[in-house]
Amino acid sequence: MKSLFKISKTSKIIYFLFLSFLLNNPSELLGQTFTEPDWVLHSTINGVQLHYKISICSGNSVVYLMLVNTTEEKVKVSWNEEYWTSEFHIPESPEGIKEIEISPNTTVEGLCQQIGTNPLLEIPINYIISVPDSKFTKFNYHNISVSTVI
């Protein structure tokens, strides 16, 4: 029985290349690109830099925190958090004051690949608010305290 569709070898190669490109670069084909946002320096207190970034991890809006101890001493940092989402303003974190100790000249940060390993540094939106498709729009540290650990 003869095939109704004859596909030349060249057409097969072009189709394969197109399919390979599509599978490896779907956002390029659709004109969409995702660029990981840069860290935003919120403040520097007693040699500790407090950064944050609002991003997406596994399809969910997340705030990541990064704290950089630029001193030669171990420090204890405490803070509270304020959030804005696409629906609400949350003036204080439901968890209250957070606290972490950081070794001298050390950076600690939340990462999507390690979400859940350090809940102090990763705030998925579903931990704060249970509204489907909600997104973080703004973040703020407040009540920040930095002290030397003796």
N, CA and C of each residue as an Amber inpcrd file, in Angstrom:
protein
   450
   0.8350000  -1.1600000   0.0000000   0.0000000   0.0000000   0.0000000
   0.8920000   1.2390000   0.0000000   0.5740000   2.1880000  -0.8440000
   1.3580000   3.4090000  -0.9610000   0.9160000   4.4160000   0.0900000
   1.9020000   5.1570000   0.5880000   1.6260000   6.2010000   1.5670000
   0.9900000   7.3980000   0.8630000   0.0100000   8.0030000   1.5210000
  -0.6150000   9.1950000   0.9660000   0.3110000  10.4040000   1.0680000
   1.1750000  10.3820000   2.0600000   2.0770000  11.5020000   2.2810000
   3.5020000  11.0420000   2.0720000   4.1490000  11.6560000   1.1130000
   5.5580000  11.3750000   0.9150000   6.3370000  12.5220000   1.5310000
   7.2170000  12.1870000   2.4480000   8.0230000  13.2120000   3.1060000
   9.4650000  12.9810000   2.6820000  10.0080000  14.0200000   2.1150000
  11.3900000  13.9030000   1.6450000  12.3370000  13.8630000   2.8280000
  13.5420000  13.3980000   2.5780000  14.5710000  13.3270000   3.6120000
  14.8890000  14.7300000   4.1250000  14.9370000  15.7100000   3.2400000
  15.2180000  17.0970000   3.6290000  14.1270000  17.6190000   4.5480000
  12.8610000  17.3340000   4.2440000  11.7510000  17.7720000   5.0930000
  11.8360000  17.1450000   6.4790000  12.2270000  15.8920000   6.5340000
  12.3740000  15.2220000   7.8230000  13.4670000  15.8840000   8.6530000
  14.5710000  16.2470000   8.0210000  15.6810000  16.8930000   8.7230000
  15.2480000  18.2660000   9.2430000  14.5580000  19.0330000   8.3940000
  14.0860000  20.3600000   8.8110000  13.1050000  20.2190000   9.9740000
  12.1870000  19.2630000   9.8830000  11.2250000  19.0260000  10.9450000
  11.9410000  18.6490000  12.2410000  12.9330000  17.7720000  12.1590000
  13.6880000  17.3500000  13.3340000  14.4300000  18.5310000  13.9630000
  15.0570000  19.3690000  13.1570000  15.7730000  20.5370000  13.6750000
  14.8070000  21.5190000  14.3410000  13.6710000  21.7550000  13.7120000
  12.6670000  22.6500000  14.2820000  12.1680000  22.1110000  15.6170000
  11.8540000  20.8410000  15.6760000  11.3770000  20.2160000  16.8970000
  12.4470000  20.2720000  17.9930000  13.6890000  20.0340000  17.6420000
  14.7880000  20.1240000  18.6080000  14.9110000  21.5320000  19.1580000
  14.8190000  22.5240000  18.2810000  14.9020000  23.9190000  18.7220000
  13.7470000  24.2530000  19.6620000  12.5490000  23.8250000  19.2900000
  11.3710000  24.0970000  20.0950000  11.4930000  23.4740000  21.4850000
  11.9490000  22.2510000  21.5660000  12.0750000  21.5780000  22.8550000
  13.1750000  22.1820000  23.7200000  14.2300000  22.6860000  23.1130000
  15.3450000  23.2600000  23.8700000  15.1690000  24.7410000  24.1650000
  14.3670000  25.4590000  23.3790000  14.2130000  26.9040000  23.5260000
  12.7600000  27.3430000  23.3500000  11.8300000  26.8150000  24.1180000
  10.4330000  27.1650000  23.8750000  10.1520000  28.6480000  24.0880000
  10.8070000  29.2850000  25.0380000  10.5300000  30.6990000  25.2960000
  11.0170000  31.5780000  24.1530000  12.0950000  31.1980000  23.4970000
  12.6000000  31.9790000  22.3700000  11.5900000  31.9580000  21.2210000
  11.0120000  30.8040000  20.9680000  10.0750000  30.6760000  19.8710000
   8.8080000  31.4890000  20.1520000   8.4140000  31.5200000  21.4210000
   7.1990000  32.2300000  21.7890000   7.4430000  33.7040000  22.0770000
   8.6880000  34.1520000  21.9560000   9.0110000  35.5490000  22.1960000
   9.0220000  35.8950000  23.6760000   9.1250000  34.8910000  24.5270000
   9.1460000  35.1220000  25.9560000  10.5010000  34.6990000  26.5040000
  11.0280000  35.5080000  27.3760000  12.2550000  35.1250000  28.0540000
  12.0670000  35.3520000  29.5420000  12.7250000  34.5500000  30.3410000
  12.6850000  34.7320000  31.7860000  14.0940000  35.0390000  32.2360000
  14.2330000  36.1760000  32.8610000  15.5150000  36.5710000  33.4140000
  15.3730000  36.5820000  34.9210000  16.2420000  35.8500000  35.5860000
  16.2210000  35.8410000  37.0450000  16.4750000  37.2550000  37.5330000
  15.6210000  37.7680000  38.4190000  15.8130000  39.1390000  38.8920000
  17.0940000  39.2800000  39.7010000  17.6130000  40.5000000  39.7230000
  18.8020000  40.7920000  40.5060000  18.4240000  40.9390000  41.9720000
  19.4020000  40.7420000  42.8300000  19.2140000  40.9920000  44.2530000
  19.0630000  42.4930000  44.4640000  18.1700000  42.8810000  45.3720000
  17.9590000  44.2780000  45.7270000  18.5730000  44.4740000  47.1130000
  19.5040000  45.4300000  47.2030000  20.0830000  45.7530000  48.5060000
  19.0880000  46.6220000  49.2650000  18.5500000  46.0910000  50.3440000
  17.5780000  46.8250000  51.1580000  18.2960000  47.7910000  52.0930000
  19.3100000  47.2860000  52.8210000  20.0390000  48.1280000  53.7650000
  21.3150000  47.4280000  54.2150000  22.1990000  48.2190000  54.8040000
  23.4110000  47.6950000  55.4310000  23.4230000  48.2120000  56.8640000
  23.4990000  47.2860000  57.8120000  23.4840000  47.6530000  59.2270000
  24.6350000  46.9460000  59.9240000  25.5030000  47.7420000  60.5470000
  26.6500000  47.2090000  61.3020000  27.4370000  46.1640000  60.5090000
  27.6470000  46.4250000  59.2250000  28.4470000  45.5280000  58.3950000
  27.6970000  44.3490000  57.8050000  26.3840000  44.2780000  58.0060000
  25.5830000  43.1970000  57.4230000  24.6700000  43.7880000  56.3590000
  24.7920000  43.2570000  55.1420000  23.9500000  43.6900000  54.0310000
  22.7130000  42.7920000  53.9810000  21.5470000  43.4080000  53.8600000
  20.2950000  42.6700000  53.7550000  19.7280000  42.8780000  52.3530000
  19.6470000  41.7990000  51.5850000  19.1520000  41.8160000  50.2080000
  17.8710000  40.9940000  50.1240000  17.1320000  41.1940000  49.0430000
  15.9850000  40.3430000  48.7440000  15.7850000  40.3330000  47.2270000
  15.0320000  39.3530000  46.7620000  14.5500000  39.3650000  45.3770000
  13.2380000  38.6110000  45.3190000  12.3590000  39.1020000  44.4670000
  11.0670000  38.4630000  44.2310000  11.2170000  37.6730000  42.9370000
  10.8880000  36.3930000  42.9910000  11.1200000  35.5240000  41.8450000
  10.0070000  34.4830000  41.7470000  10.2210000  33.5150000  40.8770000
   9.2930000  32.3940000  40.6800000  10.0840000  31.1080000  40.9020000
   9.5010000  30.1780000  41.6420000  10.1090000  28.8600000  41.8360000
   9.0060000  27.8260000  41.7050000   9.1790000  26.8990000  40.8010000
   8.1770000  25.8530000  40.5570000   6.7910000  26.4320000  40.3210000
   6.7530000  27.5680000  39.6200000   5.4850000  28.1870000  39.2580000
   4.8650000  29.0630000  40.3390000   5.5130000  29.1760000  41.4950000
   4.9740000  29.9750000  42.5970000   5.8200000  31.2090000  42.8580000
   5.1620000  32.2910000  43.2370000   5.8530000  33.5170000  43.6090000
   6.5810000  33.2950000  44.9370000   7.8470000  33.7490000  45.0000000
   8.6880000  33.5310000  46.1770000   9.5090000  34.7850000  46.4330000
   9.7410000  35.1060000  47.7120000  10.7140000  36.1220000  48.0870000
  11.9180000  35.3780000  48.6380000  13.0870000  35.6620000  48.0810000
  14.3370000  35.1040000  48.5880000  15.0820000  36.1840000  49.3410000
  15.7260000  35.7880000  50.4400000  16.5220000  36.7090000  51.2270000
  17.9860000  36.3060000  51.1470000  18.8580000  37.3150000  51.1750000
  20.2990000  37.0710000  51.2280000  20.8780000  38.0450000  52.2470000
  21.6460000  37.5150000  53.1790000  22.3100000  38.3330000  54.1850000
  23.8100000  38.1120000  54.0490000  24.5590000  39.2000000  54.0300000
  26.0080000  39.1390000  53.8360000  26.6780000  39.7790000  55.0500000
  27.4170000  38.9720000  55.8050000  28.1700000  39.4830000  56.9430000
  29.5630000  39.8700000  56.4350000  29.8230000  41.1540000  56.3490000
  31.1130000  41.6370000  55.8410000  32.1060000  41.8920000  56.9760000
  31.7250000  41.5310000  58.1990000  32.5980000  41.7940000  59.3460000
  33.4910000  40.5970000  59.6510000  34.4030000  40.8000000  60.5860000
  35.3060000  39.7380000  61.0380000  34.7410000  39.0110000  62.2600000
  33.4880000  39.2920000  62.6120000  32.8880000  38.6970000  63.7970000
  31.5970000  37.9610000  63.4420000  31.2860000  36.9560000  64.2510000
  30.0000000  36.2730000  64.1000000  28.9160000  37.2170000  64.5960000
  27.7970000  37.2910000  63.8520000  26.7210000  38.2060000  64.2140000
  25.3850000  37.4720000  64.3010000  24.4850000  38.0650000  65.0580000
  23.0950000  37.5990000  65.1130000  22.2570000  38.7050000  64.4830000
  21.4500000  38.3300000  63.4900000  20.5910000  39.2840000  62.7890000
  19.1490000  38.8820000  63.0610000  18.3340000  39.8590000  63.4320000
  16.9020000  39.5990000  63.5860000  16.1400000  40.6520000  62.7990000
  14.9600000  40.2810000  62.3330000  14.1490000  41.1750000  61.5080000
  12.7120000  40.6770000  61.4460000  11.8440000  41.5490000  61.0000000
  10.4920000  41.1710000  60.6440000  10.3090000  41.5150000  59.1740000
   9.2320000  41.0440000  58.5810000   9.0260000  41.2150000  57.1420000
   7.6520000  41.8070000  56.8670000   7.5990000  42.5650000  55.7940000
   6.3590000  43.1750000  55.3270000   6.2130000  42.8070000  53.8560000
   5.0020000  42.3990000  53.4610000   4.7650000  41.9420000  52.0940000
   3.6220000  42.6960000  51.4500000   3.7340000  42.8240000  50.1490000
   2.6170000  43.2570000  49.3280000   2.4220000  42.1780000  48.2820000
   1.1710000  41.7830000  48.0810000   0.8650000  40.8120000  47.0270000
  -0.0540000  41.5020000  46.0340000  -0.4230000  40.7770000  45.0050000
  -1.3250000  41.3420000  44.0120000  -2.7040000  41.6350000  44.6050000
  -2.9990000  41.1050000  45.7930000  -4.2960000  41.3360000  46.4260000
  -4.2300000  42.0580000  47.7700000  -3.1500000  41.8670000  48.5330000
  -3.1220000  42.3220000  49.9230000  -1.8090000  42.9940000  50.2990000
  -1.8590000  43.7260000  51.4010000  -0.6750000  44.2320000  52.0820000
  -0.6240000  43.5200000  53.4350000   0.4820000  42.8470000  53.7300000
   0.6480000  42.1380000  54.9920000   1.7430000  42.8710000  55.7640000
   1.3780000  43.6990000  56.7570000   2.3550000  44.5670000  57.4160000
   3.3720000  43.8480000  58.2880000   3.0520000  42.6230000  58.7460000
   4.0090000  41.8520000  59.5360000   3.9010000  40.3920000  59.1750000
   5.0590000  39.7320000  59.1230000   5.0910000  38.3070000  58.8420000
   4.2810000  37.5580000  59.8910000   3.4780000  36.5890000  59.4770000
   2.7200000  35.8020000  60.4470000   3.6350000  35.0390000  61.4070000
   4.8830000  34.8290000  60.9970000   5.8410000  34.0870000  61.8250000
   6.4880000  34.9650000  62.8880000   6.3000000  36.2730000  62.8200000
   6.9250000  37.1730000  63.7790000   8.3820000  37.4360000  63.4360000
   9.1420000  37.7770000  64.4580000  10.5610000  38.1120000  64.2720000
  11.3430000  36.8620000  63.8590000  12.2020000  37.0070000  62.8590000
  13.1000000  35.9270000  62.4310000  14.4970000  36.2550000  62.9430000
  15.3090000  35.2150000  63.1200000  16.6440000  35.4190000  63.6720000
  17.6010000  34.3770000  63.0970000  18.8160000  34.8200000  62.7940000
  19.8240000  33.9090000  62.2560000  21.2050000  34.3810000  62.7080000
  22.1080000  33.4310000  62.9440000  23.5010000  33.7490000  63.2390000
  24.3200000  33.5040000  61.9780000  25.2370000  34.4310000  61.6990000
  26.0470000  34.3440000  60.4740000  27.5230000  34.4610000  60.8490000
  28.3200000  33.5240000  60.3610000  29.7640000  33.5300000  60.6070000
  30.4250000  34.7230000  59.9340000  31.6570000  35.0610000  60.3640000
  32.3750000  36.1880000  59.7460000  32.5480000  35.9970000  58.2390000
  32.4410000  37.0870000  57.4940000  32.6600000  37.1030000  56.0380000
  31.9040000  35.9840000  55.3210000  30.6520000  35.8280000  55.6520000
  29.8310000  34.7400000  55.1030000  28.5450000  35.2970000  54.5030000
  28.0910000  34.6390000  53.4380000  26.8150000  34.9620000  52.7960000
  25.8630000  33.7970000  52.9890000  24.6360000  34.0940000  53.3870000
  23.5800000  33.0800000  53.4450000  22.4510000  33.5650000  52.5400000
  21.9120000  32.6460000  51.7490000  20.8560000  33.0550000  50.8200000
  19.8930000  31.9170000  50.5450000  18.6650000  32.2860000  50.2250000
  17.6560000  31.3300000  49.8050000  17.7850000  31.0760000  48.3120000
  17.5910000  29.8290000  47.9090000  17.6950000  29.4310000  46.5000000
  16.5330000  28.5240000  46.1290000  16.0680000  28.6330000  44.9060000
  14.9670000  27.7840000  44.4430000  15.3490000  26.3050000  44.5030000
  16.5850000  25.9890000  44.1200000  17.0100000  24.5890000  44.0990000
  17.0020000  23.9690000  45.4920000  17.0370000  24.8190000  46.5200000
  17.1010000  24.3070000  47.8860000  15.8810000  24.7280000  48.7020000
  14.7840000  25.0390000  48.0480000  13.6190000  25.5590000  48.7680000
  13.1840000  24.5800000  49.8560000  12.9100000  25.1260000  51.0120000
  12.5220000  24.3110000  52.1500000  13.6740000  23.9820000  53.0800000
  14.9260000  24.1490000  52.6180000  16.0670000  23.8220000  53.4740000
  16.3560000  24.9340000  54.4700000  16.0130000  26.1700000  54.1410000
  16.1880000  27.2790000  55.0740000  14.9850000  28.2050000  54.9970000
  13.9180000  27.8730000  55.7310000  12.6890000  28.6670000  55.6350000
  12.8640000  30.1210000  56.0660000  13.9510000  30.4390000  56.7780000
  14.2000000  31.8400000  57.1160000  14.4930000  32.6720000  55.8750000
  15.0330000  32.0340000  54.8360000  15.5180000  32.7720000  53.6740000
  14.6720000  32.5810000  52.4240000  13.6090000  31.7780000  52.4990000
  12.7450000  31.5200000  51.3520000  11.2960000  31.6490000  51.8120000
  10.5580000  32.5290000  51.1780000   9.1730000  32.7430000  51.5800000
   8.2480000  32.4930000  50.3880000   7.7750000  31.2520000  50.1920000
   6.8000000  30.9990000  49.1270000   5.4790000  31.6850000  49.4830000
   4.8060000  32.2020000  48.4870000   3.5840000  32.9690000  48.7390000
   2.5200000  32.1470000  49.4550000   2.4740000  30.8320000  49.2070000
   1.4430000  30.0190000  49.8540000   1.6980000  29.8670000  51.3620000
   2.8840000  30.2710000  51.8730000   3.1260000  30.3000000  53.3220000
   2.4750000  31.5340000  53.9350000   2.2370000  32.5610000  53.1250000
   1.7490000  33.8490000  53.6120000   0.2470000  34.0090000  53.3570000
  -0.1840000  33.5910000  52.1860000  -1.5610000  33.8500000  51.7580000
  -2.0300000  32.6900000  50.8870000  -3.2720000  32.2970000  51.0230000
  -3.7760000  31.1610000  50.2420000  -4.7710000  31.6270000  49.1810000
  -4.3340000  32.5600000  48.3670000  -5.1630000  33.0450000  47.2630000
  -4.5410000  32.5170000  45.9660000  -5.2760000  31.7160000  45.1960000
  -4.7110000  31.1680000  43.9610000  -4.1920000  32.2690000  43.0290000
  -3.0740000  32.0090000  42.3840000  -2.4480000  32.8900000  41.4000000
  -1.9870000  34.2340000  41.9820000  -1.8970000  34.3370000  43.2830000
  -1.3990000  35.5730000  43.8980000   0.1070000  35.6550000  43.6900000
   0.6160000  36.8790000  43.6040000   2.0500000  37.0990000  43.3820000
   2.5400000  38.1780000  44.3340000   3.7940000  38.0170000  44.7880000
   4.4070000  39.0930000  45.5580000   4.6780000  40.2620000  44.6230000
   4.4350000  41.4730000  45.1100000   4.7320000  42.6630000  44.3190000
   5.7790000  43.5460000  44.9910000   5.9240000  43.4110000  46.3170000
   6.8780000  44.2420000  47.0430000   7.2350000  43.5430000  48.3520000
   8.4320000  43.8400000  48.8650000   8.9040000  43.2520000  50.1180000
   9.6690000  44.3110000  50.8980000   9.6280000  44.2050000  52.2250000
  10.3690000  45.1360000  53.0620000  10.8210000  44.4340000  54.3400000
  12.0940000  44.6260000  54.7130000  12.5630000  44.2270000  56.0430000
  12.2020000  45.3670000  56.9930000  11.8720000  45.0610000  58.2390000
  11.7750000  46.1110000  59.2460000  12.0990000  45.5310000  60.6190000
  12.2780000  46.4220000  61.6060000  12.7210000  46.0300000  62.9590000
  14.0090000  45.2120000  62.8990000  14.9660000  45.6800000  62.1170000
  16.2340000  44.9610000  61.9180000  17.1690000  45.2440000  63.0900000
  17.7890000  44.1700000  63.5870000  18.7830000  44.2940000  64.6550000
  19.9830000  43.4280000  64.3010000  21.1780000  43.9750000  64.4630000
  22.4100000  43.2230000  64.2250000  23.2760000  43.3620000  65.4680000
  23.6770000  42.2250000  66.0450000  24.5350000  42.2680000  67.2210000
  25.6390000  41.2270000  67.0940000  26.7650000  41.4980000  67.7400000
  27.9050000  40.5740000  67.7320000  27.6110000  39.4300000  68.6720000
  27.9610000  38.1990000  68.2410000  27.7920000  37.0140000  69.0770000
  29.1080000  36.7900000  69.8110000  29.0140000  36.7040000  71.1170000
  30.2370000  36.5550000  71.9280000  30.4620000  35.0940000  72.2460000
